[in-house]
Amino acid sequence: MISFIGDITPEPDDDDEEDDEVYDELYDANPEALAADGFADAYVGYAAPGPGRKALAVYDYEKCIKILMDRDGMSEEGACEYFEFNVVGSWVGECTPLYLVTRAVDS
């Protein structure tokens, strides 16, 4: 479920050129960066952690859960369990993506 950015190719039936370029800036910042397969719609950008550290892909945690629910027909509980174990729990080295959990803001 994790791929090198440089290995990602668009789906054969994908006519959306913008999606084909979703990781271009991350690739420019770190060609060794890794991406979470199947979650491009939840990609929000990359973290630039500072000198001597590599840029990492950042995904919106809640959007990833929604993708699993919509695309794969999972319940929210099932999607959370699957995502935590199979995606968030997939440590594949220093370029492993990050998953952003946003805090609720009272208006």
Beta strands, then each sheet from edge to edge (+ up, - down):
strand 1: 2-4
strand 2: 34-36
strand 3: 43-47
strand 4: 56-60
strand 5: 98-100
sheet 1: 1+ 2-
sheet 2: 3+ 4- 5-
end
